[in-house]
Amino acid sequence: MDEIIEYTNKVSQNGQMMQKLEAEILPRVIENVEEHMSEFVTAFRDIKQLQIERQVELERLSIDKSINLEKFRLIAETTQQRLSAQIENIKEMRQQIIAMHIDSPEKQHSQELLIQAMQQMQNLYFAEMQTFLNM
């Protein structure tokens, strides 16, 4: 039961970080890549760490799923919806980054780094979804 609560808390934390990234940080990064890159990197690291922690929790939950099958089913439904929504959010953010106006080599490099970061984040979500589907 504690694992379910811990996983749910990490899902909530991740959602908050994604909202902050999408609503506050990403628009500023797009406006001024160089000035706000450190905030993006920090948020990206935090989200990546939460994803790794959630992956571990999902694996732990899959082991315990026979014990709490109904609770697991509810978490599974919520997780599937959340993962799909987050993947769509990441795709939209990547498109915003791709659409940035680039007027210097530094901004071009920053844009490439942002696109790579979004791709890594998307890959982590795909891995989490694959783990989830394998349960």
DSSP file (Angstrom, degrees, kcal/mol; ACC not computed):
  #  RESIDUE AA STRUCTURE BP1 BP2  ACC     N-H-->O    O-->H-N    N-H-->O    O-->H-N    TCO  KAPPA ALPHA  PHI   PSI    X-CA   Y-CA   Z-CA
    1    1 A M     >        0   0    0      0, 0.0     4,-2.1     0, 0.0     5,-0.2   0.000 360.0 360.0 360.0 -41.3    0.0    0.0    0.0
    2    2 A D  H  >  +     0   0    0      1,-0.2     4,-2.9     2,-0.2     5,-0.2   0.869 360.0  55.9 -62.0 -34.9    2.9    2.4    0.8
    3    3 A E  H  > S+     0   0    0      2,-0.2     4,-2.8     1,-0.2    -1,-0.2   0.896 106.4  50.0 -64.2 -38.8    4.3    1.7   -2.6
    4    4 A I  H  > S+     0   0    0      2,-0.2     4,-2.7     1,-0.2    -2,-0.2   0.923 112.6  46.5 -65.0 -44.1    1.1    2.7   -4.3
    5    5 A I  H  X S+     0   0    0     -4,-2.1     4,-2.5     2,-0.2    -2,-0.2   0.925 113.5  49.1 -63.4 -44.2    1.0    6.0   -2.3
    6    6 A E  H  X S+     0   0    0     -4,-2.9     4,-2.1     2,-0.2    -2,-0.2   0.916 112.5  47.7 -62.3 -43.2    4.6    6.6   -3.0
    7    7 A Y  H  X S+     0   0    0     -4,-2.8     4,-2.4     2,-0.2    -2,-0.2   0.933 111.5  50.4 -62.4 -45.7    4.1    6.0   -6.7
    8    8 A T  H  X S+     0   0    0     -4,-2.7     4,-2.3     1,-0.2    -2,-0.2   0.890 109.3  51.7 -60.6 -40.1    1.0    8.2   -6.8
    9    9 A N  H  X S+     0   0    0     -4,-2.5     4,-2.7     2,-0.2    -1,-0.2   0.905 109.7  49.1 -63.0 -41.1    3.0   11.0   -5.0
   10   10 A K  H  X S+     0   0    0     -4,-2.1     4,-2.6     2,-0.2    -2,-0.2   0.877 109.3  52.3 -67.0 -36.6    5.8   10.7   -7.7
   11   11 A V  H  X S+     0   0    0     -4,-2.4     4,-2.5     2,-0.2    -1,-0.2   0.925 111.2  47.6 -61.9 -43.9    3.1   10.9  -10.4
   12   12 A S  H  X S+     0   0    0     -4,-2.3     4,-2.4     2,-0.2    -2,-0.2   0.923 111.9  49.2 -63.7 -44.8    1.8   14.1   -8.8
   13   13 A Q  H  X S+     0   0    0     -4,-2.7     4,-2.4     1,-0.2    -2,-0.2   0.911 111.5  49.8 -60.8 -42.5    5.3   15.6   -8.5
   14   14 A N  H  X S+     0   0    0     -4,-2.6     4,-2.8     1,-0.2    -1,-0.2   0.915 109.4  51.5 -63.4 -42.7    6.0   14.8  -12.1
   15   15 A G  H  X S+     0   0    0     -4,-2.5     4,-2.4     1,-0.2    -1,-0.2   0.906 110.1  49.3 -60.1 -42.1    2.7   16.3  -13.2
   16   16 A Q  H  X S+     0   0    0     -4,-2.4     4,-2.5     2,-0.2    -1,-0.2   0.914 112.0  48.2 -63.7 -42.5    3.6   19.5  -11.3
   17   17 A M  H  X S+     0   0    0     -4,-2.4     4,-2.9     2,-0.2    -2,-0.2   0.906 111.7  49.7 -65.6 -40.8    7.0   19.6  -12.8
   18   18 A M  H  X S+     0   0    0     -4,-2.8     4,-2.9     2,-0.2     5,-0.2   0.904 111.2  49.5 -64.6 -40.4    5.6   19.1  -16.3
   19   19 A Q  H  X S+     0   0    0     -4,-2.4     4,-3.4     2,-0.2     5,-0.4   0.930 112.9  46.9 -63.1 -44.3    3.1   21.9  -15.8
   20   20 A K  H  X>S+     0   0    0     -4,-2.5     4,-2.3     2,-0.2     5,-2.2   0.921 113.8  48.9 -62.4 -43.3    5.8   24.2  -14.6
   21   21 A L  I  <>S+     0   0    0     -4,-2.9     5,-3.4     3,-0.2    -2,-0.2   0.933 118.6  38.8 -60.8 -46.5    8.0   23.2  -17.5
   22   22 A E  I  <5S+     0   0    0     -4,-2.9    -2,-0.2    -5,-0.2    -1,-0.2   0.903 125.6  34.4 -73.9 -41.6    5.2   23.8  -20.0
   23   23 A A  I  <5S+     0   0    0     -4,-3.4    -3,-0.2    -5,-0.2    -2,-0.2   0.852 134.0  13.0 -85.9 -35.8    3.6   26.9  -18.5
   24   24 A E  I  X5S+     0   0    0     -4,-2.3     4,-0.9    -5,-0.4    -3,-0.2   0.851 126.7  36.0-109.4 -51.0    6.5   28.8  -17.0
   25   25 A I  I  ><S+     0   0    0     -5,-2.2     4,-2.7     2,-0.2     3,-0.2   0.953 110.2  53.2 -80.1 -50.8    9.9   27.6  -18.1
   26   26 A L  H  ><S+     0   0    0     -5,-3.4     4,-2.9    -6,-0.3     5,-0.2   0.894 107.6  51.2 -58.3 -44.4    9.5   26.5  -21.8
   27   27 A P  H  > S+     0   0    0      0, 0.0     4,-2.2     0, 0.0    -1,-0.2   0.908 114.0  45.4 -59.4 -38.3    7.9   29.9  -22.9
   28   28 A R  H  X S+     0   0    0     -4,-0.9     4,-3.0    -3,-0.2    -2,-0.2   0.882 111.6  52.1 -70.7 -36.6   10.8   31.8  -21.3
   29   29 A V  H  < S+     0   0    0     -4,-2.7    -1,-0.2     2,-0.2    -3,-0.2   0.931 110.9  47.5 -62.9 -43.8   13.3   29.3  -22.8
   30   30 A I  H  < S+     0   0    0     -4,-2.9     3,-0.4    -5,-0.2    -2,-0.2   0.909 114.0  48.3 -63.7 -41.1   11.8   29.8  -26.2
   31   31 A E  H  < S+     0   0    0     -4,-2.2     2,-0.3     1,-0.3    -2,-0.2   0.939 135.5   7.0 -62.8 -47.6   11.9   33.6  -25.7
   32   32 A N     X  -     0   0    0     -4,-3.0     4,-1.7     1,-0.1    -1,-0.3  -0.715  69.3-177.4-142.8  85.6   15.4   33.7  -24.5
   33   33 A V  H  > S+     0   0    0     -3,-0.4     4,-0.8    -2,-0.3     3,-0.2   0.888  81.9  46.1 -53.8 -50.3   17.2   30.4  -24.8
   34   34 A E  H  4 S+     0   0    0      1,-0.2     3,-0.4     2,-0.2     4,-0.3   0.877 111.3  51.0 -67.2 -37.8   20.5   31.4  -23.3
   35   35 A E  H  4 S+     0   0    0      1,-0.2    -1,-0.2    -3,-0.2    -2,-0.2   0.839 120.9  30.8 -70.8 -33.4   19.1   33.3  -20.3
   36   36 A H  H  X S+     0   0    0     -4,-1.7     4,-1.8    -8,-0.2     3,-0.3   0.277  85.0 104.5-111.8  10.5   16.7   30.5  -19.1
   37   37 A M  H  X S+     0   0    0     -4,-0.8     4,-2.8    -3,-0.4     5,-0.2   0.879  78.2  57.0 -60.8 -38.6   18.6   27.3  -20.2
   38   38 A S  H  > S+     0   0    0     -4,-0.3     4,-2.4     1,-0.2    -1,-0.2   0.883 105.6  50.7 -63.7 -36.6   19.7   26.6  -16.6
   39   39 A E  H  > S+     0   0    0     -3,-0.3     4,-2.7     2,-0.2    -1,-0.2   0.910 111.3  48.6 -64.8 -41.3   16.0   26.5  -15.4
   40   40 A F  H  X S+     0   0    0     -4,-1.8     4,-3.1     2,-0.2    -2,-0.2   0.936 111.2  49.5 -63.0 -45.8   15.1   24.1  -18.3
   41   41 A V  H  X S+     0   0    0     -4,-2.8     4,-2.6     2,-0.2    -2,-0.2   0.913 112.3  48.4 -60.9 -43.1   18.1   21.9  -17.4
   42   42 A T  H  X S+     0   0    0     -4,-2.4     4,-2.5     2,-0.2    -1,-0.2   0.941 114.3  45.0 -62.7 -48.0   17.1   21.8  -13.8
   43   43 A A  H  X S+     0   0    0     -4,-2.7     4,-2.6     1,-0.2     5,-0.2   0.907 113.1  51.5 -62.9 -41.2   13.5   21.0  -14.5
   44   44 A F  H  X S+     0   0    0     -4,-3.1     4,-2.7    -5,-0.2    -2,-0.2   0.924 110.4  48.6 -62.0 -44.4   14.5   18.4  -17.1
   45   45 A R  H  X S+     0   0    0     -4,-2.6     4,-2.6    -5,-0.2    -2,-0.2   0.923 111.8  49.4 -61.0 -44.5   16.8   16.7  -14.5
   46   46 A D  H  X S+     0   0    0     -4,-2.5     4,-2.4     1,-0.2    -2,-0.2   0.924 113.3  45.9 -61.5 -44.5   14.1   16.7  -11.9
   47   47 A I  H  X S+     0   0    0     -4,-2.6     4,-2.5     2,-0.2    -1,-0.2   0.913 112.1  51.2 -65.0 -42.0   11.5   15.2  -14.3
   48   48 A K  H  X S+     0   0    0     -4,-2.7     4,-2.2    -5,-0.2    -2,-0.2   0.915 110.6  48.9 -61.5 -42.9   14.1   12.6  -15.5
   49   49 A Q  H  X S+     0   0    0     -4,-2.6     4,-2.5     1,-0.2    -1,-0.2   0.915 111.3  49.4 -63.4 -43.1   14.8   11.6  -11.9
   50   50 A L  H  X S+     0   0    0     -4,-2.4     4,-2.7     1,-0.2    -1,-0.2   0.885 109.4  52.6 -63.3 -37.6   11.1   11.3  -11.1
   51   51 A Q  H  X S+     0   0    0     -4,-2.5     4,-2.4     2,-0.2    -2,-0.2   0.920 109.7  48.3 -63.5 -42.6   10.6    9.2  -14.2
   52   52 A I  H  X S+     0   0    0     -4,-2.2     4,-2.0     2,-0.2    -2,-0.2   0.926 112.9  48.1 -62.7 -44.4   13.4    6.8  -13.1
   53   53 A E  H  X S+     0   0    0     -4,-2.5     4,-2.3     1,-0.2    -2,-0.2   0.902 111.7  49.8 -63.4 -40.8   11.9    6.6   -9.6
   54   54 A R  H  X S+     0   0    0     -4,-2.7     4,-3.1     2,-0.2    -1,-0.2   0.885 106.5  56.0 -64.4 -38.2    8.4    6.0  -11.1
   55   55 A Q  H  X S+     0   0    0     -4,-2.4     4,-2.2     2,-0.2    -1,-0.2   0.924 108.9  47.0 -59.5 -44.5    9.9    3.2  -13.3
   56   56 A V  H  X S+     0   0    0     -4,-2.0     4,-2.4     2,-0.2    -1,-0.2   0.919 112.6  49.7 -62.6 -43.8   11.2    1.5  -10.2
   57   57 A E  H  X S+     0   0    0     -4,-2.3     4,-3.1     1,-0.2    -2,-0.2   0.901 109.1  52.0 -63.6 -40.5    7.9    1.9   -8.5
   58   58 A L  H  X S+     0   0    0     -4,-3.1     4,-2.4     2,-0.2    -1,-0.2   0.920 110.2  48.6 -61.0 -42.7    6.0    0.5  -11.5
   59   59 A E  H  X S+     0   0    0     -4,-2.2     4,-1.2     2,-0.2    -1,-0.2   0.903 112.8  47.9 -63.8 -40.3    8.3   -2.5  -11.5
   60   60 A R  H  X S+     0   0    0     -4,-2.4     4,-1.6     1,-0.2     3,-0.3   0.911 111.5  50.7 -65.9 -41.8    7.8   -3.0   -7.8
   61   61 A L  H  X S+     0   0    0     -4,-3.1     4,-0.7     1,-0.2    -2,-0.2   0.871 104.1  58.1 -63.5 -36.1    4.0   -2.6   -8.2
   62   62 A S  H  < S+     0   0    0     -4,-2.4     3,-0.4     1,-0.2     4,-0.3   0.852 105.8  50.0 -64.0 -32.0    4.0   -5.2  -11.0
   63   63 A I  H  < S+     0   0    0     -4,-1.2     3,-0.4    -3,-0.3    -1,-0.2   0.888 117.3  39.8 -69.5 -38.9    5.5   -7.7   -8.5
   64   64 A D  H >X S+     0   0    0     -4,-1.6     3,-1.5     1,-0.2     4,-1.3   0.393  85.5 103.4 -90.2   3.3    2.8   -6.9   -5.9
   65   65 A K  T 3< S+     0   0    0     -4,-0.7     7,-0.2    -3,-0.4    -1,-0.2   0.809  72.8  60.3 -62.7 -30.5   -0.1   -6.6   -8.4
   66   66 A S  T >4 S+     0   0    0     -3,-0.4     3,-0.5    -4,-0.3    -1,-0.3   0.790 103.4  53.7 -67.1 -24.3   -1.5  -10.0   -7.5
   67   67 A I  T <4 S+     0   0    0     -3,-1.5     2,-0.2     1,-0.2    -1,-0.2   0.916 124.4  21.6 -74.1 -44.6   -2.0   -8.8   -3.9
   68   68 A N  T 3X S+     0   0    0     -4,-1.3     4,-2.8     1,-0.2    -1,-0.2  -0.492  74.4 157.6-123.4  61.3   -3.9   -5.7   -4.8
   69   69 A L  H <> S+     0   0    0     -3,-0.5     4,-2.4     1,-0.2    -1,-0.2   0.877  73.8  47.3 -59.4 -43.8   -5.3   -6.4   -8.2
   70   70 A E  H  > S+     0   0    0      2,-0.2     4,-2.0     1,-0.2    -1,-0.2   0.926 114.4  46.6 -66.8 -43.5   -8.2   -4.0   -8.1
   71   71 A K  H  > S+     0   0    0      1,-0.2     4,-2.3     2,-0.2    -1,-0.2   0.906 112.4  51.8 -62.7 -40.4   -6.1   -1.1   -6.8
   72   72 A F  H  X S+     0   0    0     -4,-2.8     4,-3.0    -7,-0.2    -2,-0.2   0.903 106.0  54.1 -62.8 -40.9   -3.5   -2.0   -9.4
   73   73 A R  H  X S+     0   0    0     -4,-2.4     4,-2.3     2,-0.2    -1,-0.2   0.909 109.2  48.2 -60.2 -42.9   -6.2   -1.9  -12.1
   74   74 A L  H  X S+     0   0    0     -4,-2.0     4,-2.1     2,-0.2    -1,-0.2   0.919 113.6  46.4 -64.0 -43.6   -7.2    1.7  -11.1
   75   75 A I  H  X S+     0   0    0     -4,-2.3     4,-3.1     1,-0.2    -2,-0.2   0.903 110.5  54.5 -64.2 -40.0   -3.6    2.8  -11.0
   76   76 A A  H  X S+     0   0    0     -4,-3.0     4,-2.5     2,-0.2    -2,-0.2   0.915 108.4  47.8 -61.9 -43.5   -3.0    1.1  -14.4
   77   77 A E  H  X S+     0   0    0     -4,-2.3     4,-2.0     2,-0.2    -1,-0.2   0.938 115.0  45.4 -62.3 -46.3   -5.9    3.0  -16.0
   78   78 A T  H  X S+     0   0    0     -4,-2.1     4,-2.6     1,-0.2    -2,-0.2   0.906 113.0  51.0 -63.1 -42.4   -4.7    6.3  -14.5
   79   79 A T  H  X S+     0   0    0     -4,-3.1     4,-3.0     2,-0.2     5,-0.3   0.916 108.4  51.1 -63.6 -44.1   -1.1    5.6  -15.6
   80   80 A Q  H  X S+     0   0    0     -4,-2.5     4,-2.2     1,-0.2    -1,-0.2   0.926 113.0  45.5 -59.8 -45.7   -2.0    4.8  -19.1
   81   81 A Q  H  X S+     0   0    0     -4,-2.0     4,-2.3    -5,-0.2    -1,-0.2   0.920 114.8  48.1 -63.4 -43.8   -4.0    8.0  -19.5
   82   82 A R  H  X S+     0   0    0     -4,-2.6     4,-2.8     2,-0.2     5,-0.2   0.915 111.2  49.7 -65.6 -43.4   -1.2   10.1  -17.9
   83   83 A L  H  X S+     0   0    0     -4,-3.0     4,-2.4     2,-0.2    -1,-0.2   0.921 111.6  48.6 -62.7 -43.4    1.5    8.6  -20.0
   84   84 A S  H  X S+     0   0    0     -4,-2.2     4,-1.9    -5,-0.3    -1,-0.2   0.923 113.4  47.4 -62.5 -43.3   -0.4    9.2  -23.2
   85   85 A A  H  X S+     0   0    0     -4,-2.3     4,-2.4     1,-0.2    -2,-0.2   0.906 112.0  49.8 -64.8 -41.5   -1.1   12.8  -22.2
   86   86 A Q  H  X S+     0   0    0     -4,-2.8     4,-2.5     2,-0.2    -2,-0.2   0.891 108.3  52.5 -66.9 -38.6    2.5   13.4  -21.2
   87   87 A I  H  X S+     0   0    0     -4,-2.4     4,-2.3     1,-0.2    -1,-0.2   0.912 110.3  48.7 -62.9 -40.9    3.8   12.0  -24.5
   88   88 A E  H  X S+     0   0    0     -4,-1.9     4,-2.3     2,-0.2    -2,-0.2   0.912 110.3  51.5 -63.7 -42.0    1.4   14.4  -26.3
   89   89 A N  H  X S+     0   0    0     -4,-2.4     4,-2.6     1,-0.2    -2,-0.2   0.915 109.9  49.4 -59.9 -43.0    2.7   17.3  -24.2
   90   90 A I  H  X S+     0   0    0     -4,-2.5     4,-2.7     1,-0.2    -1,-0.2   0.912 109.1  51.8 -64.2 -42.2    6.3   16.4  -25.0
   91   91 A K  H  X S+     0   0    0     -4,-2.3     4,-2.0     1,-0.2    -1,-0.2   0.920 111.0  48.3 -59.7 -42.8    5.5   16.3  -28.7
   92   92 A E  H  X S+     0   0    0     -4,-2.3     4,-2.1     2,-0.2    -2,-0.2   0.911 111.1  50.0 -64.0 -42.4    3.9   19.7  -28.5
   93   93 A M  H  X S+     0   0    0     -4,-2.6     4,-2.5     1,-0.2    -2,-0.2   0.910 108.9  52.5 -63.1 -41.3    6.8   21.1  -26.6
   94   94 A R  H  X S+     0   0    0     -4,-2.7     4,-2.8     1,-0.2    -1,-0.2   0.909 108.4  50.9 -59.9 -41.3    9.2   19.7  -29.2
   95   95 A Q  H  X S+     0   0    0     -4,-2.0     4,-1.9     2,-0.2    -1,-0.2   0.890 109.4  50.6 -64.3 -38.3    7.2   21.4  -32.0
   96   96 A Q  H  < S+     0   0    0     -4,-2.1     4,-0.3     2,-0.2    -2,-0.2   0.911 112.1  47.3 -63.7 -41.6    7.4   24.7  -30.1
   97   97 A I  H >< S+     0   0    0     -4,-2.5     3,-1.4     1,-0.2    -2,-0.2   0.919 111.1  50.6 -66.0 -43.0   11.2   24.3  -29.8
   98   98 A I  H 3< S+     0   0    0     -4,-2.8    -1,-0.2     1,-0.3    -2,-0.2   0.857 108.5  53.8 -62.2 -34.1   11.5   23.4  -33.5
   99   99 A A  T 3< S+     0   0    0     -4,-1.9    -1,-0.3    -5,-0.2    -2,-0.2   0.461  82.5 125.0 -81.4  -0.8    9.5   26.5  -34.4
  100  100 A M    <   -     0   0    0     -3,-1.4     2,-0.6    -4,-0.3   -69,-0.1  -0.247  70.0-113.1 -60.1 145.2   11.8   28.8  -32.4
  101  101 A H        -     0   0    0    -71,-0.2     2,-0.5     2,-0.0    -1,-0.1  -0.726  34.9-160.9 -79.4 121.1   13.3   31.8  -34.3
  102  102 A I        +     0   0    0     -2,-0.6    -1,-0.0     1,-0.1     4,-0.0  -0.914  26.5 158.3-110.6 123.6   17.0   31.1  -34.5
  103  103 A D        +     0   0    0     -2,-0.5    -1,-0.1     1,-0.1     3,-0.1   0.236  61.4  40.8-129.2  13.6   19.3   34.0  -35.2
  104  104 A S  S  > S-     0   0    0      1,-0.1     4,-2.1     0, 0.0     5,-0.1  -0.991  77.6-115.4-154.8 157.4   22.7   32.8  -33.9
  105  105 A P  H  > S+     0   0    0      0, 0.0     4,-2.5     0, 0.0     5,-0.2   0.851 116.2  56.2 -61.5 -33.6   24.8   29.7  -33.7
  106  106 A E  H  > S+     0   0    0      1,-0.2     4,-2.7     2,-0.2     5,-0.2   0.923 108.5  45.8 -64.7 -43.3   24.4   29.6  -29.9
  107  107 A K  H  > S+     0   0    0      2,-0.2     4,-2.7     1,-0.2    -1,-0.2   0.870 111.0  53.7 -67.7 -34.8   20.7   29.6  -30.2
  108  108 A Q  H  X S+     0   0    0     -4,-2.1     4,-2.3     2,-0.2    -2,-0.2   0.930 111.0  46.0 -61.9 -45.4   20.9   26.9  -32.9
  109  109 A H  H  X S+     0   0    0     -4,-2.5     4,-2.4     2,-0.2    -2,-0.2   0.920 113.1  49.7 -63.7 -44.0   23.0   24.8  -30.5
  110  110 A S  H  X S+     0   0    0     -4,-2.7     4,-2.7     1,-0.2    -2,-0.2   0.904 109.5  51.9 -61.7 -41.1   20.6   25.4  -27.7
  111  111 A Q  H  X S+     0   0    0     -4,-2.7     4,-2.6     1,-0.2    -1,-0.2   0.923 109.2  49.8 -61.6 -43.9   17.7   24.5  -29.8
  112  112 A E  H  X S+     0   0    0     -4,-2.3     4,-2.3     1,-0.2    -1,-0.2   0.904 111.3  49.2 -61.4 -41.2   19.4   21.2  -30.8
  113  113 A L  H  X S+     0   0    0     -4,-2.4     4,-2.6     2,-0.2    -2,-0.2   0.911 111.0  49.7 -64.5 -42.1   20.1   20.5  -27.1
  114  114 A L  H  X S+     0   0    0     -4,-2.7     4,-2.6     2,-0.2    -2,-0.2   0.911 110.8  49.5 -62.8 -42.3   16.4   21.2  -26.2
  115  115 A I  H  X S+     0   0    0     -4,-2.6     4,-2.2     2,-0.2    -1,-0.2   0.911 111.7  48.9 -64.1 -41.6   15.2   18.9  -29.0
  116  116 A Q  H  X S+     0   0    0     -4,-2.3     4,-2.6     2,-0.2    -2,-0.2   0.911 110.9  50.7 -63.0 -41.6   17.5   16.2  -27.8
  117  117 A A  H  X S+     0   0    0     -4,-2.6     4,-2.5     1,-0.2    -2,-0.2   0.916 110.5  48.6 -62.8 -43.1   16.3   16.6  -24.2
  118  118 A M  H  X S+     0   0    0     -4,-2.6     4,-2.6     2,-0.2    -1,-0.2   0.887 111.0  51.1 -63.8 -38.2   12.7   16.4  -25.3
  119  119 A Q  H  X S+     0   0    0     -4,-2.2     4,-2.6     2,-0.2    -2,-0.2   0.910 110.4  48.8 -65.2 -41.8   13.5   13.3  -27.3
  120  120 A Q  H  X S+     0   0    0     -4,-2.6     4,-2.3     2,-0.2    -2,-0.2   0.920 111.9  49.1 -62.6 -43.1   15.1   11.7  -24.3
  121  121 A M  H  X S+     0   0    0     -4,-2.5     4,-2.1     1,-0.2    -2,-0.2   0.920 111.6  49.0 -62.8 -43.0   12.1   12.6  -22.1
  122  122 A Q  H  X S+     0   0    0     -4,-2.6     4,-2.5     1,-0.2    -1,-0.2   0.906 109.8  52.0 -62.7 -41.8    9.8   11.1  -24.7
  123  123 A N  H  X S+     0   0    0     -4,-2.6     4,-2.5     2,-0.2    -1,-0.2   0.886 107.5  52.5 -62.5 -39.0   11.9    7.9  -24.8
  124  124 A L  H  X S+     0   0    0     -4,-2.3     4,-2.6     2,-0.2    -1,-0.2   0.915 110.0  48.4 -63.1 -41.8   11.7    7.6  -21.1
  125  125 A Y  H  X S+     0   0    0     -4,-2.1     4,-2.8     2,-0.2    -2,-0.2   0.904 110.6  50.9 -64.6 -40.0    7.9    7.9  -21.2
  126  126 A F  H  X S+     0   0    0     -4,-2.5     4,-2.5     2,-0.2    -2,-0.2   0.907 110.7  49.3 -62.6 -40.3    7.9    5.3  -24.0
  127  127 A A  H  X S+     0   0    0     -4,-2.5     4,-2.5     2,-0.2    -2,-0.2   0.912 111.7  48.6 -64.0 -42.2   10.0    3.0  -21.8
  128  128 A E  H  X S+     0   0    0     -4,-2.6     4,-2.6     1,-0.2    -2,-0.2   0.916 111.9  49.3 -63.7 -41.8    7.7    3.6  -18.9
  129  129 A M  H  X S+     0   0    0     -4,-2.8     4,-2.8     2,-0.2    -2,-0.2   0.899 110.3  50.9 -64.3 -39.8    4.7    2.8  -21.1
  130  130 A Q  H  X S+     0   0    0     -4,-2.5     4,-1.9     2,-0.2    -2,-0.2   0.917 110.6  48.6 -64.3 -42.8    6.3   -0.3  -22.4
  131  131 A T  H  X S+     0   0    0     -4,-2.5     4,-0.5     1,-0.2    -2,-0.2   0.927 112.5  49.8 -59.7 -44.4    7.0   -1.5  -18.8
  132  132 A F  H >< S+     0   0    0     -4,-2.6     3,-1.2     1,-0.2    -2,-0.2   0.921 110.6  48.5 -60.6 -45.9    3.5   -0.7  -17.9
  133  133 A L  H 3< S+     0   0    0     -4,-2.8    -1,-0.2     1,-0.3    -2,-0.2   0.802 105.8  59.2 -67.0 -28.4    2.1   -2.6  -20.9
  134  134 A N  H 3<        0   0    0     -4,-1.9    -1,-0.3     1,-0.2    -2,-0.2   0.601 360.0 360.0 -75.6 -10.5    4.3   -5.6  -20.1
  135  135 A M    <<        0   0    0     -3,-1.2    -1,-0.2    -4,-0.5    -2,-0.1   0.513 360.0 360.0 -71.2 360.0    2.7   -6.0  -16.6
